């Protein structure tokens, strides 16, 4: 018996144009099977009931009139939402499916079993509203899904419950908020073959960064077992990020982020009346990543293909069969938040006067707020919520949406970037911190806190009321400049926030920030772990490196991935990575560092920068830095990374460093590698021509150059008035460095705070003909506008030769002998 196509349709016979008939979820599944299975994307087979089947069921039982009556009672105030919703659901559950509908479902189910060679195959029964997954509404979890449904009777029962779930309290409330007519929304039921991810893994994937809208990464969350725990935020999943532009390059592994989640529980198949159950994971499962690199790359390539087919950023669910190892896409829908943010205008928040850090987790959004805690641990107590408070709870599901809409921010113990709390918070425009692990234990109702998602991927809860400043940045009409305006970036977690700025690259990426925050341990302590004397440091390092068989690999892996986020943000524009420039007292502050660092009276001009790289005291540690850069450029593919040597005191020292780098696989000119040097010591200026013959470019470090030119400790409070980057002596040094670099055909830029703080200093640099100015992101727009105005004035004052004054000072026809990357 063939199925009645008015009532039942196979996924492959529908598509994205059939939302009115089978809803967003099922239409999308049909589209995936028809258009993308031929390209190698696996999708479990199945079928869907149509909107016609829904209306036939409801009309046969005379439900529309009763439902409309209950909705009217609620809207008039004669009944509460809970009372009206309960009455509607009872009416639906008590109604029989018409024979044509029930028979059609059973016949299609038997045919599905025949297709896969199984009797009574286990299926997922999903609700798909005909207004679902539209561009302006996610309908995240508004209707029910039933997993591991097996047998005809159980399937029909699950179908009735799907119909009833169209009128859960949360779904009624959501449609009201989105102005959908309750009586014009139908429901299609998707019946899809189960993937045995209960013995494998599953999760959620986005083809865009969910917090910043950065459109060149794929975000993947993964946990053991069935995927509902990830979606609902009941588990803290692994998180992976993949850089899309390098996926097509053979041999590249552009996985720029791998965070191991706690994954304390998993959902597996149950039996009888309990088709699924939640159990603890093993210690081995908690310590492993769910996905291997090749699986991460496969999913990312699928995400790119799906996004290209749909023509918009996508939100997908995936599953891996634990028995066969086969990967599947089980759902795909348009991403509904970042894809619709204004491209030219974005907000930036700064938080000052912070109190003690009370807890931290994954930041959702980029805002910050102050408020009182309202701690609610059970959904039955949501009537106790105080409007405008910061909701603190273990986790959320769709039943929490009514009070989430009344909150000013949200904090949860569990969940990842793709959890229910995260998705709904984004849609509501609320800052949220998920996956803290301990918020409900540490915070209490009435407590005043500051919640900050403005400091990168990690969100912080501070005690008390901090000062929050909001800045509106409009980059839609910025002028073009000949002088390149680049960014100074240290924190990889915050890099994606600035992707909309029309910058010319990153002029300074500080390696030591990544070491200090993502690695925390001294590289020599990792290499000499077995001989460490400090037991406490040894224990901390053992914990940090859990999951790494080789502790040196921990350093290389974390450093390469941390820097890769900055490299990805600017790609293919240049990213200048300054090799480590800790002072000895700062190195000693790293875990285990005290055993490897000398005690210096004046670390500022001591054993730092280039002198460390070839010294027997640190050379092995420097080798790890070189391994990380080599991996970043050659394995991951970020050939836009330029290496910069700090605090290089002499040309002899320059030769030694270049020799050591070549020994460790970083040979200048090989594979397009460019090596720059900081111009921050008077000797770098005096011997600029000699340095230029050894390096591809210069970056003026104005802080150290000022300190060493004027003989003023830049950290001295007593001499703070004497520290002046605009001193005539410092300006002479800068002007001479620029002139000498151009005479040798090298590019030269400046990375420092002075152009941000002093517009006339930026004007001086442009008049000197500097190639680039690298500034902090929050001052980018002001500096860009200032440089444009200076260049416009200079353009009017043409030299007699017909060249502008700026071109004349640059030497006009000077060419660059070492490639085209600029600083």
N, C-alpha and C positions, 0 to 999 in steps of 0.2 A: 504493500500500500504506500503510495507516494504521499508526502506531506502536503497539506493545503498551504500554498505559498502566501495566502492572505493571512494565515494564522501563524505559520512556522516557516522560518527561512534559515538555510544554512549560512554560516558566516561568509563563505566564499561567494555567495550569491547576493551579498549586500555590499555597501561601501559608504564612504563618508558623506555621500549625498542623500543617505537614507535615514538621517537622524529623526525625522518625523515619524518614521515607521518603526525603527528599532532602538532609538536612543543613541546617545553619544558613544557609550562604551562599546556597544555591539556593532555600530556602524564602523567604528574605528578598527575593531578586530577584523571585520570583513575587509576593510581597506588594506590592512597589514597582510592578510593571507593572499589577496588578489594581486597586490602590487609589489610586495616586498619578499614574500616567500621565494619567488623566482630568483631573488638576489641573495639568497642564503640565510635569511632571517627566519628562524623557526618560531611558529605560533601554534599552540595546541588547537586541535579542531573542535568544532562545536556548532551549535545552532541557537537561534533566538526566537522567542515568541514576539509577535508584532503588536503595535498599538491597537490594531483591529481586534486581536485576541483579548487585549485588556478591556476595550470598550464592550466587546460582546459579553465578557464575563460579568462586568459591572451592570450592564443593562439587563442581563438575564436575571440577576438577583435584585433588580430595582435599587441599586446602590447610589447612583448619582444624586437622587433627591434627598436621601438620608444623609449623605456626606455634606451636601450643600447646606442642609439644615443645621448640622452640627457646627460647621464653619461659621454660619451666621450667628449661632448662639455665642460662640467664642468672641467674634468681632464686636458683638453688641454688649458683651460683658455678662451675659446670662450664664455663661459657663467658663471655667478656666481652660487654658490650653490643654492641661493634662486630662481634664474631664472629657473635653470634646475629642481629643486624640484617641483616648481609650475607647470611646463609643464607636468611633469610625473603624478602628482596627478590629474590634469585636465583630462588627457587621461583616467585614471582609473575610475574616477567618471562619466565620460561620457559613459563608456562602459556598456552594458547590461550583467547581469549574464546569462549564458546559461540556457535554460529551465531545463535541468537535475539538475543543481546545485540549481537553485531557487526553483524548485519543491521539491527537497530533503530537503532543509532547512525548507520550509513551512510544509511538512509532519512531519518532526521530531519535529517541534515546536508544532504542533497540538497533537502529541503523548505525548509530555512532559506535555501539559495541561491536557490531559486525565489521566496521571499518578498522578498528584497532585490535580485533581478535580477542575481545574480552566480553564475558557475560556480566551484566550489571556493573559496567565500569564506574569507578569513582569519578565524580564530576564536581566542579565548582559551579554554584548557582548564584549568579550575580544580577543585581538590579540595575537597570539602565533607563533612567527617566528620559522622555523625549525632549526635555529642555536641558539635558545634562551636558556638561563639558563644553558649554558655549564660551566664546572668548572672554566674557566679562563675569563668569561665574564658574567656580571649580566644583561645586556640589560635593566637596570633600567628605566622603563617608556618610552622606545624608540618608542613603538607603542601605539595606542589609545585603551581606554576602554570606553564603553558607558553603562551607568547605567539606570535602570528603563525603559527599552525598552519594549513597549507593543503593540501588533498588528503585523500582518504579513507584512504590507507595511513598517512600521517603522523598523521591524527587517531586512528586505532586504536592506533598505537604510543604516542601521548601518553596515551591512556586507560589502557593497561597501566602506564605509568610513574606515572600518578596513583594507581592501586591500590597499586603498590609503595611509594609515598611515605607511605602510612599507617603504614609500619613503618620509617621512617628512625630512626636512633638517637635523634634529638631528640624525635620523636613518641612513641616507646616510653617514653622517660624522662619526658616531660611527662604522659602518661596515668598513669604510676606515681605521680607526685607528686600528681596530682589524684584518685587513687583510682578511675580509670575501668577497667573490666574490658576488657582488650584484645580478648577474644573476643565482646564485646557491642557493640563500636563498628564500624559499617560505614562505607562511603565512597560518596558520590554524586559523579558527575562533572558539572560544569557546562560546557556548550559555548555560549559567548556570542560574538556577532558582534564583531569587533575594531573599536574606534574608532581612526581614524587620528591618534591623539595623538602618534605618532612625529614628525609634522610640526606638531603643535600643542603641547599641554601637558597635564599631569595632576598629580594629587596626592591628598592625604588631607584630610578635613574632620571636625571634631568639633563637636557642638552644645553643648559645655560647655568651660570652660577646663580643660585637661588637668592643670595643676599644682595649682590651688586648688579646683577644683570649682565655681567661680563659674558659675552656670547661666544667665546672661543675655548670654553672648557666643558667637559661632561662631568657631572657630579653623580657618583654612585654610592648608595648605602647598601650594606649587606649584613645579613645575620643568618644564623643557622635555622633550619626548619622552615615552616610555612611563613608567608610574608606578612600576615596580619599584624604581628608584633611590631614590625618596622613601621607600617602605615599608622598604627594607633599610637606609636611612641612608647610602647611598653618595654622595649629593649633598647639598649644603647649600642647602635650598630657600628661596624667598620665604616670608614669613609675614604673614598678614593676620588681623585680628580685627575682627568686626562686632558692634555692640551691637543685640541682638535687639528690645528694646521699641520702638525708633524705626524699625524697618524698614518698618512699615506706614504711617508718616506720609508723605504725598505730598511729593516734592521733597527729602527728607532724604537725606544720604549719611553714615550713621553708621559709617564705616570708621575705627575708633579706633587701628588699628595697621597700618603697612605697613613691613616690613623686607625689603630686597632681599638675597637670598641669593647666594652665590658662583656656584652653578649651573655648575660647571666642566665637567661632562660631561652627556651625555644618552643615553638608550637609543632606538635607532631600529630599523626593520626591517632584517633581513639577507637572506641568500639561501641556498637549498639546505640544507645540513646545519647552518647557523648562522642560525636564524630571526630572531634579534635580535643587535645588536652595540652596544657603547658607544663613543661618539666624543666628542671635545672640543666644547664649545660655542664659538660665535664671540664675539668681544669685544662685539659689539652685543647678543647674547643675554644675556651676563653683566651688562650694564649696564641692561637693560630689566627691568621687572616682567613676569611671565608673564601676569598678568590685569589688565585695565582695571577701573575702579571699577564699571561696570555689570555686568560678569561676576562680580565679587566679590559684589555685592548679589544677583544672581540665585542664585548658589550658596547664599548665606546664607539666602535665603527658602526655598529647597528644604530646607535643613537644618532650619529651623523647622517646615516642613510635615511632614517625615519624623518628627521628634521628636514632634510633636503626634499623629501617627497611631499611633506605636508606644507613646507614653505613657512614654518614658524617654529619657535622653540617648543619642545615637547616634554611632557611628564609621562614617564613610562614605568611599568612594573615588570620585573623579570624573575625567572625561577630557574634553578639548576636541578635536574633529576639526579638524585643521589645514587640511583642504580645504574644509569647509563652515562652520567656525566654530561648529558646534553643540556645546552642552554636554550631557554625559550623567552620570548617576550609575551606576556600574558595580558597586558593592557597598554594603551597609549592614548594620550589626550593632549590638547594644547596647554601649555603653561599659561597661567592666567594673571600673574602679578607683574613680574619684571618685564615681560614682553610689551606691556602697555604703559610703562613709565615714560615720561617726557625725556627725549634724548638730549636736549640742550641744557636742561636745568636740573641740578641736583643739590641736595642738602649736605652740609657737613656740620657735625657737632663736636664741641670740645668740652671736656669735663675737668674742672679745676677745684681745688679745695676738697679733695676726696678724703673720706674717712677710711677706716680699716676695711680690708677685703674680707667679707663675710662668707662668700661662696662664689664659685665661678662655673661656667659651662659654655655651651655653644651659643654664640650670638646669632640672633635672628633679626634681620634688619640692621640699620646703622644709626639708630636714634638713641637718646638717653632721656631718662625721666626721673623725677623724684615723687615719692608717694608713701602711703601707709600700706603695710602688708595686710592682706586678708587671707589667712591660711584655711583652706578647705581640703580635707583629705578624702572625702567621699561625696560622690555626686548627689546623694540623698540630702546633703546639707547645703545645696547651692542657694537655697532661699535665705541663707545667712550672709550672702555676699553683700558687701558695701559698695555702692556705685562709685566708680572712679578710683578704687583701690587697686593695688598690684596683687593679682591673683597668684598665690603660691600653692601648688598641689603636686601630687606624685606624677600624674600623667593625665592627659585629656583624651576624650573620644567625642563623637558628635553630640552626646548628651550634654556636654559642657558649653556648647556654643552660645546659648542664651546669656550666660554670665560672662563669657569671654568678650562678648560685644560690649559689655558694660565696664570692662576693666581698662586701666590705663597702661598696663603691661602685664606680662605673664612670666612666671618662673616655674619650671618643673624639675622633678628629680630625674626623670628618665626621658629618653627620646633623642633622635638625631635631627639632622637638617630636613629630613623628608617625613618627619612624624606629623601626626594630626595637629598637635599644638603649633608646630612650626608653619605648616601650610595655612592654617586658619589665621594665625597671627599676621602673616604676610598679607593675606587678603584683607584683613581688618586694618592694616597699617599700624599695628602695635609692635613695639620692641618686646622681644622675649628672649629668655635664656633657658635653654633646654639641656637636659642631661647633666644637671649639677651633681646628682648623686646624694645630696644631703640637705637640700634647701628646706624640706619640711621638718628636718630635725634641728636646724640651726636658726630658723626664722620663726617669728611668732606674730600673731595678729596685733595690729596697732603699732607695730615697730616702724619707725621712719627709716627708709632706705633710699639709696640712689641706685638705679639700674642703668648700666652703661653697655650699649652695643656699639659704641663709637670708637672702639680701640682695636678693631680687627676681627678675626674669626672668633676670638675668645670674648665672652661677655662676663662682666664683673658686677657683683652686688656689693656696694659699699655701705657701711653704716652711716646714718645721718644724712644730712642734706648738703650735697655738693653744688657748686655753681655750674650751670649748664648754659652754653652759648651756642646758638644756632646760626649758621651762615648759609645764605642762599648763593649758589654759584651758577652763573649763566655763561656757558661757553659757546653759545650759538652764533655770536657775532664777533668773535675775537679776530683781530687783524693778523695778517701774515707778517713774519719778520725774517730778515736774512740771518740775523743772529739766532742760533738755535737755543731754544729755551727747554731745558731738561729738568728732570726731577731728582732730588736727593731722597732716597728711600732706604730705610733700615729694616722695617718690620714686614716680613713677607705676608703675614696674615692680613695686613691692611692694604696691600698693593692693589688688589682688584678694585678697591673702592674708587680709584682715580683713573680708571681706564677710559673714561669719556673725555679727559683732558687732552687737547690736541698737542701733546708734548712731542719733543724730538728724540726721546730716549731717556735713559736713566744715567745721569752723570756721576752718581755715587751710590753704590749699593754696599753697605758696610757688612762685611763678613762677620765681624765680631758680634754683631747683634744676633745673628742666627746661632752662633756658637754659644752665646750667653743664655739665650732663651730656649732654643730647640735642642741643644746638646747638653749644656750645663757642666759637663765634665771636662777636665784638662786633657788635651789629646795625649800627652805623655803618660797620664794616669791610666788612660785606656790601654795604651801600648804596654805599660809596665804593671798591669793590674796585679799579676801574681806576686810581685815584690812590694806592693804598697804596705806601708807600716800603719797607716791610719785606718783602724778597723771600721769606724763610722763611715769614712769616705768610701771604703771598699764595699760596704753594704749598700750605700746609696747608688754606687755605680752598677752593682749587680742588679739592682731593681730597675735602673734606667735602661739597661741593655738587655732586659729580659726579652727573649725571642730572637736575639742575635747570637749566633754561635761564635762569631768573631767580634770582639769589642771594638776593634779598629773599624770594622765594617759599619758599626753603629754610627761612628763619627762621619764617615764618608757618605753614607746613605742619608742621614738627617741633614747634613750640610748641602748636599747636591739638591735634595728636594726643596729645602728652604729657599735656596737661591733660585731654583727653577720657577717659583711662583713670580718672582720679580722679573726674570727673563721672559716668562710667558706674557706677562702684563704688557711689555713693550714690544715684543717680537713683531716684525724683524728689525726694528730699530735697535741701535746699540745699547747695551747695558754694561756699564763699567763697574766691575766688581773689584773693590779694593781688598787685597789679601789682608789677613788679620793684622790689626794694629793696636792690640792690647798693650798696655804698659805692664811691667812686672807685677805691680800690686794688684792690677785687674786680673791678670792670669792666675795669680795666687788665690784670688777669690773664687775661681772655678773649683768644682769638687775634685779633691785630690791634688790641686795645684800647689799647695804649700810645700810639697816635697820636691818640687822641680824648679822653683823660682828663687833667685837671689833677693836679698833685702837691700834695696837701693835707696839712697838718700833723696835722689831726684829722678824718679822714674820717667818724668815727662821728657827728659833728654837722655834717657838711659838705654837699656837693652830692649829696643822696640823696633818694629818695622823690618826693613831689609836685613839688618844685622842679625836677626834671629834665624833667617831662612837658611843660611849656610853654616850656622854655628852647630857644633856637635851637641850643644845643650838642647837644641830644639829641632834640628834638621829632620829627625824622624817624624815629628809632629807636622812640620811643613809638608812632608811627603803626603800626608793624609789630605791636606788642603789641595795639593796638586791633583790627587786622585779624584777628589770631589769635582774640581773644575773640569777635568778630562771627561768624567762621566757625564757631567752637565752638557758639555759641548758635543761629545762624540756618541755617547749611548742614547742620551735623551734627545739630542739634535739642536740644542740652543747655541748655534754657531754665532749668534749675535752677541754673545758674552765676550767682553774684552777684559783682560786682566790688568790690574794696576798695582804698582809697587809703591808702598808708602815709606816715607822717612829714609830715603836712599842718600847717604851722606857723601858718596864719592863715585866717580866713574869706575874705580876699581871694584867697589862694592857692587855696582850695577852689573859688571861682568860676572862676578861670582854668582849673583842671584840668577842671572839668565842661564848660566851654566848648570846650576842645580835644577832649575825648572826644566831644562831640556832633558836632564838625566831622568826626571820623573814624568816625562811624556808631554811636557808643555814647551815645545820649541817654537820660538817666535817665527811667524811666517808659515809654519806647517799647518795644514788644514785651515788656512785663513786666520790663524791666531794672531791677534794684535796685542802688544804689551805696552801699556802706558806707565808713566812715572809721575808721582806727585811732585809738584814744584812748590815745596813748603819750607825748604832750608835755603838760606842765602847762597850756599854753594851750588844749588840747583839752578839759580839764576845766573850767577857769575860764570858757571861753566855750561850754560844752556846749550851751546852748540855741540859740545862733547856728549852731553846726555841725549841730544836729539839724534845723534848718529846711532845710538843704541836702542832707542825706543820709538814707537809709532806716534806718540802724542803725549801731551802734558795736561795735568789738571792742577791748577793753582789752589793750594790749601791755605786760604787766607788767614785762618786762625793761627796755625803754627808759623806761617811766614811773618805775621805781625809779631808774635811772641819772640821769635829769634832775631828779627830785625831791630826791634826796640829793646830787647833784653828785659821783657816784662812777662812774668809768670801769668799766663792767661787765667789761672784759677785763683790768683791772689786777690782777696777782697780789698786789701790795703792799696793795691796798685790798679784797681779797676778803672780809675779815671785816666790812667796812663795808657791803657790798652785801646788803641784806636786804629782800626783798619784803614781809615782815611788819612792817616798821617802821610805827609809828603814823602817820607822815606819809604813807606810801604808802597805807596802809589808808584814811586820810581822803580821799585823792584818789580811790580806787576807789569808796568809798561815795558820795561826792559825784557822781561821774560816773554811777553807777547811778540815783541819785535824780533827777538832772537829765534823763537820757534818758527815764525813765518819765514825768516831768512833761510832757514834750513828746510822749509817745505813741510813742517809738522803742524798739525792742528793743536790748538790750545784752548782750554776752557777754564772756568773757575767754579768750584763747588764750595759754597760757604753761605753764611746767613746775611752778610753785608748787603748784597743786592736786594734781599727781601726787606731789610730794615731801612735802607737808605736809598731812595730813588736816585739821588745825585751820584751815588757810587755806581749804580747800574749804567747811568749815562756816561760816566768816565770809562767804564769797560767797553761800551759800544764805540766810543770815540777812539779808543786804542785799537779797535779792530778785532776784539776777541771773537773767537768762533762760536763759543757756547757759554751759556750761564746756566748753572744747575741750582735750583732753588727748592724749598720745601713746597709740598703740594698746595697748602693753604695760601701761599703767596704767589702762586704761578700766574693767576689772572692779572694781578696788579703789576707784576714785573713784565709780563708779556705786553700789556698795554703801554707801559712806560718805554720799553725798548722800541716798540713800533713808532711812538711819537718822536723819539730821538732820531731814529733812522729816517723818518720823514723830513725832519729839519735838516739832517745832513745831506739828504738827497738833493735838496734845493741848492746847497752850497757846493756846487760842482767845482772841482779843481780845474785849472787851466787845461790839463791834459784831456779833460772830458770825463775823467773818472771821479767818483765821489771821494770825499776825504777819507772815508772808511776803506775804500778799495786801495787808495794810494798808500795808506798806512800799512795795509796787508802786503804790499809788494805787488798787487795787481795780478800778475801772471804766475805767482808761485803755485807749484803743483805738489801733490802729495805722492811720495814714492811708494808708500806701503799700504796700498788698498784704499778703499773708499769710506770705510767706517769713520765717523767723526765723533768727537767727544762732546 
